[in-house]
Amino acid sequence: MYSFYFETKRVEKKLEYYRHVRKDIALKLERLMLDPRRALDAHPLSGKLQGCWSCWLGSNIRLLYVIDDLEKKIVVISVGDHTIY
């Protein structure tokens, strides 16, 4: 199982806000920890964001992250609507 880490405190607080507003996001994050490449329509990004992954958390909420397989980490870079790209 993977663990979440955050690039900044601001990103961590924003994800906590979404978890508070949308109770279903906690369950989705648990699924992502089990399989960060397949859960929640996860997909690798290309171009300037190559190496990053994105998934859908609900309505217009996206999660942008990097997967560290050696340390079993999901490093969250950003969370929000499509403007995070």
C-alpha positions as CSV (number, residue, x, y, z in Angstrom):
1,M,0.0,0.0,0.0
2,Y,1.2,3.5,-0.9
3,S,1.2,6.5,1.4
4,F,0.4,10.1,0.6
5,Y,3.0,12.9,0.8
6,F,2.4,16.5,-0.3
7,E,4.6,18.9,-2.2
8,T,3.5,21.8,-0.1
9,K,1.3,22.5,3.0
10,R,-1.0,24.5,0.7
11,V,-1.7,21.4,-1.4
12,E,-2.3,19.3,1.8
13,K,-4.8,21.8,3.1
14,K,-6.6,22.0,-0.2
15,L,-7.1,18.3,-0.3
16,E,-8.3,18.3,3.3
17,Y,-10.8,20.9,2.4
18,Y,-12.1,18.7,-0.5
19,R,-12.3,15.7,1.9
20,H,-14.3,17.7,4.3
21,V,-16.7,19.0,1.6
22,R,-17.1,15.7,-0.2
23,K,-17.2,12.7,2.1
24,D,-16.8,10.2,-0.8
25,I,-13.2,11.5,-1.5
26,A,-11.8,9.7,1.5
27,L,-12.8,6.3,0.1
28,K,-11.5,7.2,-3.3
29,L,-8.1,8.2,-1.8
30,E,-8.0,4.8,-0.1
31,R,-8.6,3.1,-3.4
32,L,-5.8,5.2,-5.0
33,M,-3.3,4.1,-2.2
34,L,-3.9,0.4,-3.2
35,D,-3.3,1.0,-7.0
36,P,-2.2,4.5,-8.0
37,R,-1.9,3.6,-11.7
38,R,-5.4,2.0,-12.2
39,A,-7.8,3.4,-9.6
40,L,-10.0,6.4,-10.3
41,D,-9.3,6.5,-14.1
42,A,-5.7,7.4,-13.3
43,H,-3.6,8.2,-16.4
44,P,0.0,9.3,-17.0
45,L,0.4,12.8,-18.4
46,S,2.6,13.9,-21.2
47,G,4.4,17.1,-22.4
48,K,5.7,19.4,-19.6
49,L,3.9,17.2,-17.0
50,Q,5.5,13.9,-18.2
51,G,6.2,11.7,-15.2
52,C,3.1,12.9,-13.4
53,W,-0.2,11.1,-13.1
54,S,-3.7,12.5,-12.8
55,C,-7.0,11.0,-11.5
56,W,-10.6,12.1,-11.0
57,L,-11.9,12.6,-7.4
58,G,-15.4,13.7,-8.4
59,S,-17.3,16.4,-10.3
60,N,-14.5,18.8,-11.4
61,I,-11.8,17.7,-8.9
62,R,-8.5,16.3,-10.2
63,L,-5.5,15.1,-8.4
64,L,-2.0,15.6,-9.9
65,Y,0.7,13.3,-8.4
66,V,4.0,11.5,-8.9
67,I,4.4,7.8,-8.0
68,D,7.5,6.7,-6.1
69,D,7.5,2.9,-6.3
70,L,10.7,2.4,-4.3
71,E,9.4,4.2,-1.2
72,K,5.7,3.4,-1.9
73,K,4.8,7.1,-2.0
74,I,2.2,9.1,-3.8
75,V,3.5,12.7,-3.9
76,V,0.6,15.0,-4.4
77,I,1.6,18.0,-6.5
78,S,-1.8,19.7,-6.9
79,V,-5.5,19.3,-6.5
80,G,-8.3,21.2,-8.0
81,D,-10.2,21.7,-11.3
82,H,-8.6,21.4,-14.8
83,T,-6.6,24.6,-14.3
84,I,-4.1,22.6,-12.3
85,Y,-2.6,21.4,-15.6
